[in-house]
């Protein structure tokens, strides 16, 4: 991107990453979204983002991932299971909850789903 002015906003569902130098539909152009768990969904090709801004986005994602993992780690297994269950589709929840895995295995399966979808 030729003009780039990084903006990262936290609006309750992760972080929205925008380019303030470009307007689109009356708002800053969205570049990416970082989920609470640190997963980045790109709306622009990462190679078009200036290096220092790309590093800041990736650093923000890493920090969010660490914070998310910490917040899960301090919960009881039951609380962790409930939080993760609320973050996945019902059909996936039913599949995982009916598996023969123990609670740790089910939590791992839910985290894997969240990270990869």
C-alpha positions as CSV (number, residue, x, y, z in Angstrom):
1,X,0.0,0.0,0.0
2,X,1.4,3.3,-1.0
3,X,-0.2,5.4,1.8
4,X,-0.3,3.8,5.2
5,X,-1.1,5.1,8.6
6,X,-1.7,2.1,11.0
7,X,-4.7,2.2,13.4
8,X,-5.5,-0.6,15.8
9,X,-8.8,-0.4,17.6
10,X,-10.2,-2.6,20.3
11,X,-14.0,-2.8,20.0
12,X,-14.8,-5.7,22.3
13,X,-14.3,-8.6,19.9
14,X,-10.6,-8.5,19.3
15,X,-8.7,-5.8,17.4
16,X,-9.6,-4.2,14.2
17,X,-6.6,-3.1,12.1
18,X,-7.1,-0.3,9.7
19,X,-5.2,2.0,7.4
20,X,-6.1,5.6,8.4
21,X,-4.6,7.0,5.2
22,X,-7.3,5.3,3.0
23,X,-11.1,5.7,3.3
24,X,-13.5,3.0,2.2
25,X,-17.3,3.3,2.6
26,X,-16.8,6.3,4.9
27,X,-14.5,4.6,7.3
28,X,-10.8,3.6,7.5
29,X,-9.8,0.8,5.2
30,X,-9.8,-2.5,7.1
31,X,-6.5,-4.3,6.8
32,X,-7.0,-7.2,9.3
33,X,-8.8,-8.4,12.4
34,X,-7.1,-10.0,15.3
35,X,-9.3,-12.3,17.3
36,X,-9.0,-12.5,21.1
37,X,-6.9,-15.7,20.7
38,X,-4.4,-13.8,18.5
39,X,-5.5,-15.3,15.2
40,X,-5.1,-12.8,12.4
41,X,-7.6,-12.6,9.6
42,X,-6.1,-10.6,6.7
43,X,-8.3,-8.3,4.5
44,X,-5.2,-7.0,2.7
45,X,-2.2,-8.9,1.4
46,X,0.4,-8.8,4.2
47,X,3.1,-8.1,1.7
48,X,1.5,-4.7,0.9
49,X,1.8,-3.5,4.5
50,X,5.0,-1.6,5.4
51,X,7.4,-3.8,7.4
52,X,7.3,-1.8,10.7
53,X,3.5,-1.8,10.7
54,X,3.4,-5.5,9.8
55,X,5.7,-6.2,12.8
56,X,3.4,-4.1,15.1
57,X,0.3,-6.1,13.9
58,X,2.1,-9.4,14.5
59,X,3.3,-8.2,17.9
60,X,-0.2,-7.2,18.9
61,X,-1.5,-10.6,17.8
62,X,1.3,-12.4,19.8
63,X,0.4,-10.3,22.9
64,X,-3.3,-11.0,22.5
65,X,-2.6,-14.7,22.2
66,X,-0.4,-14.7,25.3
67,X,-3.1,-12.8,27.3
68,X,-5.8,-15.1,26.0
69,X,-3.8,-18.2,27.0
70,X,-3.1,-16.7,30.4
71,X,-6.8,-15.9,31.0
72,X,-7.7,-19.5,30.1
73,X,-4.9,-21.0,32.3
74,X,-6.1,-19.2,35.4
75,X,-9.7,-20.6,35.0
76,X,-10.8,-23.9,36.3
77,X,-11.2,-26.7,33.8
78,X,-15.0,-26.3,33.9
79,X,-14.8,-22.5,33.3
80,X,-12.3,-23.0,30.5
81,X,-14.6,-25.6,28.9
82,X,-17.6,-23.3,29.1
83,X,-15.8,-20.3,27.7
84,X,-14.5,-22.2,24.8
85,X,-17.8,-24.0,24.2
86,X,-19.4,-20.5,23.8
87,X,-16.9,-19.7,21.0
88,X,-17.5,-22.5,18.6
89,X,-20.5,-23.5,16.5
90,X,-23.1,-25.7,18.1
91,X,-22.5,-28.6,15.7
92,X,-18.7,-28.6,16.5
93,X,-19.5,-28.4,20.2
94,X,-21.8,-31.5,20.0
95,X,-19.1,-33.4,18.0
96,X,-16.4,-32.6,20.5
97,X,-18.6,-33.0,23.6
98,X,-19.6,-36.5,22.5
99,X,-16.1,-37.6,21.8
100,X,-14.4,-40.1,24.1
101,X,-11.7,-37.6,25.1
102,X,-11.3,-36.5,28.7
103,X,-12.0,-32.8,29.6
104,X,-8.4,-31.7,28.7
105,X,-8.7,-33.4,25.3
106,X,-12.0,-31.7,24.6
107,X,-10.6,-28.3,25.6
108,X,-7.6,-28.9,23.3
109,X,-10.0,-29.8,20.5
110,X,-12.0,-26.6,21.0
111,X,-8.9,-24.5,21.1
112,X,-7.6,-26.1,17.9
113,X,-10.9,-25.4,16.2
114,X,-10.9,-21.7,17.3
115,X,-7.3,-21.3,16.1
116,X,-7.9,-22.9,12.8
117,X,-11.3,-21.6,11.7
